[in-house]
């Protein structure tokens, strides 16, 4: 974090101090299929949820790369905990896009946190003073601990975002999965739930960075950013952090064996595979840091960010995930059969990386094709 502010450096130091605790809690996180309440409390105490929260409502309003780097760092301890933080920490920015009255309601408790279901589902019908919301929303990571949930639904021939109280949504316990088990990404349900106008915005306004909150926080550059320009690096740092952690585990384990006079029989091949994985991880790290620096610079000068810029950001973010995943696969294949056992941290890393990379935001093929179309290669 070259050139990072004092606040940013302190936040990363707090994250690193928590890594042993997160690793110790990892088995419980997996067994309970939920991040422990103690971990959420630790994140609150460390100020992590305030990073993207606007200053007017008790937050720090720091640059997006500070948040993204925290996600990456926390993944060194527990990927499920990092993933939940990524979703809930980002909601500090997203909730700041809503009308001022809605934000005041949400942050009447400045420690309030939210989660989100971004894929459109269900339906919203216009009612006096708001909407009636009905439907089911899948993959709602962090819903065990949120006070608010942003859901997405079609309404009035457009897609809208709705902030609803978590207590007003029913839970369908369907999160039985291969990896990221502790995210508790269960399905939530609403039945004709009333949502007032102060807690809804259009999806278009959110994506373009011109939702009502942009005027509420004119000095907060992230609030006017097109959302998808930045969110290519919201969840993807989890995969980068996992790759870094996998490399560290393998290097440390191999060094111990060599020091004990028990070098691996195929040491030459292992050296090559570790070198290849390290090169992939270093490349992914440069992509991450370079894209984040570029984003901050462009937002600070109010540079116009168009569709092609967004497509490029999403493509590069997905490519970063592709090569980080490749590094994890390479490390596991080279490390022998020991990683297959349930107690191996490499097995957990592998499963979490496989699960995380299924997210549409990390699908390189989709985003590469969209970017090519943006360049004029074929119909749009």
C-alpha positions in Angstrom: 0.0 0.0 0.0 2.6 2.5 -1.1 1.5 6.0 -0.4 -1.4 4.9 1.7 -2.9 7.2 4.3 -2.3 6.7 8.0 -5.9 5.5 8.4 -5.5 2.9 5.7 -2.2 1.6 7.1 -3.8 1.2 10.6 -6.8 -0.6 9.2 -4.5 -3.1 7.4 -2.5 -3.6 10.5 -5.7 -4.4 12.5 -6.7 -6.9 9.8 -3.3 -8.6 10.0 -3.6 -8.8 13.8 -6.9 -10.6 13.4 -5.6 -13.3 11.0 -4.7 -15.8 13.7 -8.1 -15.4 15.3 -9.9 -15.9 12.0 -7.9 -19.0 11.2 -8.7 -20.4 14.6 -12.4 -19.7 14.1 -12.5 -21.2 10.6 -13.6 -24.7 11.6 -16.5 -23.2 13.6 -17.4 -20.9 10.7 -17.6 -23.9 8.4 -19.5 -26.1 10.8 -22.1 -23.4 11.6 -22.3 -22.3 8.0 -22.1 -18.7 9.3 -19.5 -16.2 10.3 -19.4 -16.1 14.1 -20.9 -13.1 15.8 -17.6 -12.5 17.5 -15.9 -12.0 14.1 -18.5 -9.4 13.1 -18.0 -7.7 16.4 -14.2 -7.7 15.7 -14.8 -6.1 12.3 -17.0 -3.5 13.9 -14.5 -2.7 16.6 -11.7 -2.4 14.0 -13.7 0.1 12.0 -13.9 -2.0 8.9 -17.6 -1.5 8.2 -17.0 2.3 8.4 -14.5 2.4 5.5 -17.0 3.2 2.7 -19.7 4.6 5.0 -20.1 8.4 4.4 -18.7 10.7 7.0 -22.0 12.5 7.5 -23.4 9.3 9.0 -20.4 8.2 11.1 -18.2 6.6 8.5 -14.7 7.2 7.2 -15.5 7.6 3.5 -12.1 6.3 2.5 -11.1 5.4 -1.1 -12.4 2.2 -2.5 -8.9 0.6 -2.7 -8.7 0.7 1.1 -11.8 -1.5 1.3 -10.6 -3.8 -1.5 -7.2 -4.3 0.2 -8.9 -5.2 3.5 -10.9 -7.8 1.7 -7.7 -9.3 0.3 -5.9 -9.2 3.6 -8.8 -10.8 5.5 -8.9 -13.7 3.0 -5.5 -14.7 4.4 -7.4 -15.7 7.6 -10.8 -16.9 6.5 -12.3 -16.6 3.0 -15.9 -16.8 4.2 -15.3 -14.0 6.7 -13.5 -11.9 4.0 -16.4 -12.5 1.6 -19.0 -11.5 4.1 -17.0 -8.4 4.9 -16.7 -7.6 1.1 -20.5 -7.7 0.8 -21.4 -5.9 4.0 -18.5 -3.3 3.8 -19.5 -2.4 0.3 -23.1 -1.7 1.4 -21.7 1.3 3.3 -21.2 2.9 -0.2 -24.4 1.4 -1.7 -26.7 2.6 1.1 -25.1 6.1 0.7 -26.7 6.2 -2.8 -30.3 6.3 -1.4 -32.3 9.4 -0.7 -31.2 11.4 2.3 -34.2 10.5 4.4 -33.6 6.8 3.8 -30.0 7.1 4.8 -30.9 8.9 8.0 -33.3 6.1 8.8 -30.7 3.4 8.1 -27.9 5.2 10.1 -30.0 6.4 13.0 -27.7 3.7 14.4 -24.3 4.6 12.9 -23.2 1.0 13.4 -25.9 -0.5 11.2 -24.7 -2.8 8.5 -26.4 -4.3 5.4 -26.1 -7.0 2.9 -27.4 -7.4 -0.7 -29.1 -9.5 -3.4 -28.1 -7.8 -6.6 -29.8 -10.2 -9.1 -33.3 -9.0 -10.0 -36.1 -11.3 -8.7 -39.7 -11.1 -7.6 -41.7 -8.0 -8.3 -42.5 -4.6 -6.8 -45.9 -3.1 -7.2 -46.5 0.7 -6.8 -48.4 1.5 -3.6 -49.2 4.9 -2.0 -45.9 6.3 -0.7 -43.8 3.4 -1.9 -43.9 -0.2 -3.2 -45.2 -3.6 -2.2 -42.4 -6.1 -2.6 -42.8 -9.8 -3.2 -40.3 -12.5 -4.1 -37.3 -14.6 -3.1 -33.6 -13.6 -3.4 -30.8 -16.1 -3.4 -27.1 -15.9 -2.3 -27.6 -13.2 0.3 -24.2 -13.4 2.0 -24.0 -12.0 5.5 -27.7 -12.0 6.1 -27.2 -13.6 9.5 -25.8 -10.4 10.8 -27.3 -7.5 8.8 -29.8 -5.0 10.0 -30.7 -4.0 6.4 -30.9 -5.8 3.1 -30.8 -4.3 -0.4 -32.8 -6.4 -2.8 -33.4 -5.9 -6.5 -36.7 -6.3 -8.3 -38.5 -5.1 -11.4 -41.0 -2.3 -10.9 -42.7 0.2 -13.2 -40.9 -1.3 -16.2 -37.5 -0.7 -14.7 -35.3 -2.4 -12.2 -35.1 -0.9 -8.7 -33.1 -1.3 -5.6 -35.0 -1.6 -2.3 -33.6 -1.2 1.3 -35.6 -3.4 3.7 -35.2 -4.3 7.3 -33.7 -7.7 7.7 -36.2 -8.5 10.4 -39.0 -8.2 7.8 -37.6 -10.9 5.6 -38.1 -14.6 6.0 -35.1 -17.0 5.7 -34.9 -20.2 3.6 -32.0 -22.3 5.0 -30.7 -23.6 1.7 -27.0 -22.9 1.9 -25.4 -26.4 1.6 -22.5 -25.9 -0.7 -18.9 -26.9 -1.6 -17.0 -23.8 -0.6 -17.4 -20.5 1.1 -19.7 -22.4 3.4 -19.4 -19.9 6.3 -20.8 -17.0 4.2 -24.3 -18.2 5.1 -25.6 -17.0 1.7 -29.1 -18.1 2.3 -32.3 -17.2 0.4 -34.5 -14.5 1.7 -38.3 -14.1 1.1 -40.8 -11.2 1.2 -44.5 -11.3 0.8 -46.1 -7.9 -0.1 -43.7 -6.1 2.1 -44.2 -2.3 2.0 -41.0 -0.3 1.2 -41.3 3.6 1.4 -40.0 5.8 -1.4 -37.2 7.0 0.7 -35.7 3.5 0.6 -35.7 2.8 -3.1 -33.7 4.0 -6.1 -33.4 2.9 -9.7 -30.8 0.4 -10.6 -29.7 2.7 -13.5 -29.0 5.5 -11.0 -27.0 3.2 -8.8 -25.0 1.8 -11.7 -24.3 5.2 -13.3 -23.3 6.9 -10.0 -26.0 9.5 -10.2 -28.5 8.2 -7.7 -29.9 10.7 -5.1 -27.0 10.0 -2.6 -24.5 11.5 -5.0 -25.9 14.9 -4.2 -26.1 14.2 -0.5 -22.4 13.5 -0.4 -20.9 15.8 -3.0 -17.3 15.5 -1.7 -17.3 11.7 -1.5 -15.9 10.7 -4.8 -16.9 7.0 -4.6 -20.6 8.0 -4.5 -20.4 9.3 -8.0 -18.5 6.3 -9.4 -20.3 4.0 -11.8 -20.8 1.0 -9.6 -19.5 -1.7 -11.9 -16.4 0.2 -12.6 -15.3 -0.5 -9.0 -17.1 -3.7 -8.1 -14.9 -5.7 -10.4 -12.6 -5.5 -7.3 -15.1 -6.0 -4.5 -15.2 -9.8 -4.2 -12.3 -10.7 -6.4 -9.6 -9.8 -3.8 -10.8 -12.8 -1.8 -9.4 -15.1 -4.6 -6.2 -13.1 -4.7 -5.8 -13.3 -0.9 -6.4 -17.1 -1.1 -3.7 -17.5 -3.7 -1.2 -15.6 -1.6 -2.1 -17.7 1.4 -1.8 -20.9 -0.5 1.7 -19.9 -1.7 2.8 -19.0 1.8 1.6 -22.3 3.3 3.4 -24.3 0.6 6.7 -22.4 0.8 6.7 -22.5 4.6 5.8 -26.2 4.7 8.5 -27.1 2.2 11.1 -25.0 3.9 10.4 -26.9 7.2 10.8 -30.3 5.5 14.1 -29.2 3.9 15.4 -27.9 7.3 14.5 -31.2 8.9 16.5 -33.1 6.3 13.4 -34.5 4.5 13.2 -32.6 1.2 10.4 -33.7 -1.2 11.4 -36.4 -3.6 10.3 -34.2 -6.6 11.9 -31.0 -5.3 13.0 -29.8 -8.7 9.5 -30.1 -10.1 8.0 -28.5 -7.0 10.5 -25.5 -7.3 9.3 -25.0 -10.9 5.6 -25.1 -9.9 6.1 -22.7 -7.0 8.0 -20.3 -9.3 5.2 -20.5 -11.8 2.5 -19.9 -9.2 4.5 -17.1 -7.7 4.7 -15.4 -11.1 0.9 -15.7 -11.6 0.2 -14.3 -8.1 2.6 -11.4 -8.6 1.0 -10.6 -11.9 -2.5 -10.7 -10.3 -1.2 -8.4 -7.5 0.1 -5.9 -10.1 -3.3 -6.0 -11.8 -5.1 -5.4 -8.6 -2.9 -2.5 -7.4 -2.6 -0.9 -10.8 -6.3 -0.9 -11.4 -7.1 0.5 -8.0 -4.6 3.3 -8.4 -6.0 4.2 -11.8 -9.6 4.2 -10.5 -8.7 6.6 -7.6 -6.8 8.9 -10.0 -9.7 9.1 -12.5 -12.4 9.6 -9.9 -10.4 12.4 -8.2 -10.2 14.5 -11.4 -13.8 13.6 -12.3 -12.7 11.9 -15.4 -15.6 10.7 -17.6 -15.9 6.9 -17.2 -17.8 5.3 -20.1 -19.2 1.9 -20.9 -15.9 0.7 -22.4 -14.0 1.7 -19.3 -16.5 -0.4 -17.2 -16.2 -3.3 -19.5 -12.4 -3.1 -19.4 -12.4 -3.0 -15.6 -14.7 -6.0 -15.3 -12.6 -8.0 -17.8 -9.3 -7.2 -16.1 -10.8 -8.0 -12.6 -12.0 -11.4 -13.9 -8.6 -12.1 -15.5 -7.0 -11.4 -12.2 -9.2 -14.1 -10.7 -8.4 -16.5 -13.5 -4.6 -16.3 -13.0 -5.0 -16.4 -9.2 -7.2 -19.5 -9.5 -4.6 -21.0 -11.8 -1.9 -20.4 -9.1 -4.0 -22.2 -6.5 -4.6 -25.2 -8.8 -0.9 -25.4 -9.6 0.1 -25.2 -5.9 -2.3 -28.0 -4.9 -1.4 -30.3 -7.8 2.3 -29.8 -7.0 2.0 -30.3 -3.2 1.2 -34.0 -3.2 -1.9 -35.8 -1.9 -1.9 -34.2 1.6 -4.1 -31.3 0.6 -7.0 -33.7 -0.1 -7.6 -34.2 3.6 -10.3 -32.2 5.3 -8.0 -30.8 7.9 -5.6 -29.4 5.3 -5.9 -25.6 4.9 -5.1 -26.0 1.2 -8.3 -28.0 0.7 -10.3 -25.3 2.3 -8.6 -22.7 0.1 -9.2 -24.7 -3.0 -12.9 -25.2 -2.3 -13.4 -21.6 -1.4 -11.6 -20.4 -4.5 -13.7 -22.7 -6.7 -16.9 -21.5 -5.1 -16.0 -17.8 -5.2 -14.9 -17.9 -8.9 -18.4 -19.1 -10.0 -19.7 -15.6 -9.3 -20.7 -13.9 -12.5 -18.5 -10.9 -11.8 -15.5 -13.2 -12.1 -16.4 -15.0 -15.3 -13.6 -13.9 -17.7 -15.3 -15.3 -20.8 -18.4 -13.2 -20.3 -16.5 -10.0 -19.7 -13.9 -10.5 -22.4 -16.6 -11.0 -25.0 -18.4 -7.8 -23.7 -15.2 -5.8 -24.0 -14.6 -7.1 -27.5 -18.1 -6.1 -28.5 -17.4 -2.6 -26.9 -14.3 -2.4 -29.2 -16.6 -2.9 -32.2 -15.9 -6.6 -32.7 -19.4 -7.9 -33.7 -22.9 -6.7 -32.7 -23.5 -5.1 -29.3 
